[in-house]
């Protein structure tokens, strides 16, 4: 039985008839993690919450009626592909874009020599899918309703006005009308907290280094991070990682804040932090040195996590910098590092 968090490369294949079971076997040989199960409503509902990819070999109507009460959000619903028993058609039914059902349908049809059935307008017309484009560039979408409206413009043949603070290494999508200012833009790609009604996509460019007193609450940590980011003019959704000293690896407030915010958190030894302090000529804290053996925590932790994200391990370069020097507020000390980003 499948348990735990959703796994990208695992398939669950439901069948009803003997022919369906045989077809499931033909599909399964092409994948490394597969569960084949006879269909029943309870099993389907159980897998809905744990699996990312669900294949149903049966009438589409059965799947629609079973899935309807389970649907929540296209960002979290699993990809569901429906096949006929002969494998002639692989229908992308649910979560075609972000969930990956469109590509899964293409893959399965390719294995079986069948036909993928894709009904998503952008795919049919060969136009950019904004949600996939954002995901592929690591961008956080702040408003999916606004994204849907812009996607509608695109499939209706309109261009959208886009302001980006970053260069397009892979070229500008033909559906974009590039602007030199964010005023009047439909879409803004920036880590800055701008006063705008446009859809904002946030690049993953900020890393926070945190030090705190023992027992500091997640609420206090959140408030310090929020206020420091806001005062610096940075969008909170461009924060993509946290870091601290390994002595804090059991600090519950810090761990809870990271989990609830969906942020990866890493911990470094005093030796690793001290190396960055020396290389980068950072300010040394006598109090921190006495308490932890590290010359500093917040600034070197922020920088080393930022450097690691760029594949750098020994020195700074033009790829990352301190964007906010350490700020001591209440029980929390915070610094923010920024990395280079391109589209």
RAFENRA-V750092 format. One record per pair of residues at least 12 apart in sequence whose ideal C-beta (glycine too) atoms are under 8 Angstrom apart, sorted by the first residue. I is the first residue (numbers start at 1). GAP is how many residues later the second one is. D is the distance in whole Angstrom. If there is no record, write none. Layout:
I,GAP,D  I,GAP,D
This chain:
1,45,8  2,33,6  2,45,6  2,48,5  2,49,6  3,47,6  4,46,7  5,45,8  6,44,6  6,45,6  6,46,4  6,72,7  7,26,7  7,44,7  7,45,6  8,44,6  8,45,8  9,22,7  9,23,7  9,24,6  10,21,8  10,23,4  10,24,7  10,25,7  10,41,7  10,42,7  10,43,7  11,16,7  11,17,8  11,20,5  11,22,7  11,23,5  11,24,7  11,42,5  11,43,8  11,44,6  12,22,8  12,23,5  12,25,7  12,35,5  12,39,5  12,41,7  12,42,5  12,43,7  13,14,6  13,15,7  13,21,6  13,22,7  13,23,5  13,24,7  13,42,4  13,43,8  13,44,7  14,23,6  14,24,7  14,25,4  14,29,7  14,30,6  14,40,7  14,41,7  14,42,5  14,43,7  14,44,7  15,21,7  15,22,8  15,23,6  15,24,6  15,42,5  15,43,7  16,22,7  16,23,5  16,41,7  16,42,5  16,46,8  17,68,6  19,66,4  19,67,8  20,37,4  20,38,7  20,65,5  21,15,7  21,17,8  23,34,5  23,60,7  23,62,6  23,63,8  23,64,5  23,89,8  24,12,5  24,31,8  24,33,6  26,61,7  26,85,8  26,86,6  27,28,7  27,60,8  27,81,6  27,84,7  27,85,7  30,77,8  30,81,5  39,17,7  39,19,6  39,23,8  41,25,6  44,22,5  44,23,8  45,21,8  45,25,6  47,31,8  48,19,7  48,22,5  48,29,8  48,30,6  51,27,5  52,26,5  52,27,6  52,47,7  52,48,8  53,25,6  53,26,5  53,28,8  53,47,7  53,51,6  54,24,5  54,25,7  54,26,5  54,27,8  55,25,8  55,26,5  55,27,8  55,28,7  55,49,8  55,53,7  56,24,7  56,25,7  56,26,5  56,27,7  56,37,8  57,25,8  57,26,5  57,27,8  57,28,6  58,24,7  60,22,5  60,31,6  60,33,7  63,17,7  63,19,5  63,30,6  64,29,7  67,13,6  67,26,8  67,27,6  71,23,7  74,21,6  74,23,7  74,24,6  74,25,7  74,70,8  75,23,6  75,69,7  77,17,6  77,18,5  77,22,6  78,16,7  78,17,6  78,21,6  79,13,8  79,15,7  79,16,5  79,17,8  79,20,4  79,21,5  79,22,4  79,25,5  80,13,5  80,14,4  80,15,7  80,19,8  80,21,6  81,12,6  81,20,6  81,23,5  81,24,5  81,27,6  83,25,7  83,31,8  87,25,4  87,26,8  87,27,5  88,26,5  88,27,7  89,20,8  89,25,6  89,26,5  89,27,8  89,28,5  90,14,8  90,15,4  90,16,8  90,18,5  90,19,4  90,22,7  90,24,6  90,25,7  90,26,5  90,27,7  91,14,7  91,26,4  92,12,7  92,13,4  92,24,7  92,25,7  92,26,5  92,27,7  92,28,7  96,22,7  96,23,8  96,24,5  96,27,7  97,23,6  97,25,8  97,32,5  97,34,5  97,35,5  98,33,5  98,34,7  98,37,6  102,14,8  102,16,5  102,18,6  102,21,6  105,12,7  105,13,6  106,12,7  121,34,4  122,29,7  122,32,7  122,33,6  125,30,6  127,27,5  127,28,6  127,48,6  128,26,6  128,45,5  128,46,8  128,47,5  129,22,7  130,17,6  130,20,6  130,21,5  130,24,7  130,57,8  131,13,8  131,16,6  131,20,7  133,40,7  134,13,8  134,67,5  137,66,8  137,206,6  138,65,7  138,66,5  138,102,8  139,50,7  139,62,4  139,63,6  139,64,6  139,65,8  140,61,7  140,62,4  140,64,7  140,97,4  140,98,7  141,58,7  141,60,6  142,57,7  142,58,5  142,59,7  142,60,7  142,95,6  143,56,6  143,57,8  146,52,8  146,53,4  147,52,6  150,36,6  150,37,6  150,49,6  153,33,8  154,21,5  159,16,6  159,17,7  159,18,4  160,15,6  160,16,6  160,17,7  160,26,4  160,27,6  161,16,5  161,18,5  161,23,6  161,24,5  161,25,5  161,26,7  162,14,4  162,15,7  162,16,6  162,17,7  162,23,6  162,24,7  162,25,5  162,26,8  162,27,7  163,15,8  163,16,5  163,17,8  163,18,6  163,19,4  163,22,4  163,24,7  163,25,5  163,26,7  163,27,7  163,35,8  164,14,7  164,24,8  164,25,4  164,26,7  164,179,7  165,24,7  165,25,5  165,26,8  165,27,7  166,23,6  166,37,7  166,175,6  166,176,6  166,177,5  167,175,5  167,176,7  168,174,8  168,175,5  169,173,5  169,174,6  170,173,7  182,12,6  182,14,6  182,16,7  183,13,8  185,13,5  186,12,6  186,13,7  187,12,5  187,13,8  187,14,7  188,12,5  188,13,7  189,12,5  189,14,7  189,154,7  190,12,8  190,13,8  190,45,7  191,12,6  191,14,5  191,15,7  191,43,6  191,44,5  191,47,4  191,147,8  192,41,6  192,42,7  192,43,6  193,36,8  193,37,6  193,40,5  193,41,6  193,42,5  193,43,8  200,35,7  202,33,5  202,35,4  202,36,4  203,35,6  203,138,5  204,34,7  204,36,4  204,137,7  205,33,5  205,35,7  205,133,5  205,134,5  205,135,8  205,136,5  206,23,8  206,28,6  206,32,5  206,33,5  206,34,7  206,117,7  206,130,5  206,131,7  206,132,6  207,32,8  207,33,7  207,34,5  207,35,7  207,36,6  207,95,5  207,98,5  207,99,4  207,102,7  207,129,7  207,130,5  207,131,8  207,132,7  208,17,6  208,31,6  208,33,7  208,34,5  208,35,7  208,94,6  208,126,6  208,127,7  208,128,6  208,129,8  209,33,8  209,34,5  209,35,7  209,88,7  209,89,4  209,90,6  209,91,7  209,92,3  209,93,3  209,94,7  209,96,7  209,117,8  209,125,7  209,126,5  209,127,8  209,128,7  210,15,8  210,32,6  210,33,7  210,34,5  210,38,8  210,44,6  210,87,8  210,88,6  210,91,7  210,122,7  210,123,7  210,124,6  211,33,6  211,34,7  211,37,8  211,77,7  211,86,4  211,87,5  211,90,8  211,121,7  211,122,4  211,123,8  212,32,8  212,36,7  212,39,7  212,41,7  212,42,6  212,119,5  212,120,5  212,121,7  213,118,4  214,37,7  215,38,7  216,35,7  216,37,5  216,38,7  216,115,4  216,116,6  217,36,5  218,34,8  218,35,5  218,36,8  218,38,4  218,39,4  218,42,7  219,34,8  220,33,7  220,110,6  220,111,6  220,112,6  221,32,6  221,33,6  221,36,5  221,111,6  222,35,6  222,39,7  224,103,8  224,105,5  224,106,7  224,108,4  224,110,6  225,14,7  225,32,8  225,109,6  227,102,7  228,96,6  228,99,5  228,101,7  228,106,5  228,108,7  229,107,7  232,91,7  232,92,5  232,104,7  234,89,7  234,102,7  239,22,8  239,24,7  239,97,8  240,23,7  240,24,7  240,69,8  241,22,6  241,23,5  241,24,7  241,25,7  241,64,5  241,65,8  241,68,7  242,12,7  242,15,8  242,16,5  242,21,5  242,22,7  242,23,4  242,24,8  242,63,8  243,22,7  243,23,5  243,24,7  243,25,7  243,58,4  243,59,6  243,61,7  243,62,4  244,21,7  244,23,6  244,24,8  244,53,6  244,57,5  245,22,6  245,23,6  245,24,8  245,25,7  245,28,6  245,47,6  245,49,6  245,52,5  245,56,7  246,21,4  246,22,6  246,23,5  246,24,8  247,45,6  248,19,6  249,18,5  266,39,6  266,42,8  268,32,8  268,33,6  268,36,6  268,37,8  270,22,6  270,23,4  270,24,4  272,28,8  272,32,6  273,21,5  273,22,7  273,23,7  273,24,6  273,27,4  273,28,6  273,31,7  274,20,6  274,21,5  274,26,8  276,24,4  276,27,6  276,28,5  277,17,8  277,18,4  277,19,5  277,22,8  277,23,5  278,17,8  279,35,7  279,36,6  279,37,7  280,19,8  280,20,7  280,23,6  280,36,6  282,13,8  282,14,6  282,17,5  282,18,6  282,21,8  283,13,6  283,16,7  283,43,8  284,12,6  285,12,8  296,30,7  297,36,7  298,28,4  298,35,5  298,36,6  298,37,4  299,23,6  299,26,7  299,27,5  299,36,4  301,34,8  302,20,7  302,33,5  302,34,6  302,35,4  303,13,7  303,17,7  303,19,7  303,34,5  305,32,7  306,14,4  306,31,4  306,32,7  306,33,5  307,12,8  307,13,6  309,30,6  310,29,6  310,30,7  318,22,7  319,20,6  319,21,5  320,17,6  320,18,7  320,19,5  320,20,7  321,16,7  321,17,6  322,13,6  322,14,7  322,15,6  322,16,8  323,13,5  323,14,6  323,15,4  324,12,4
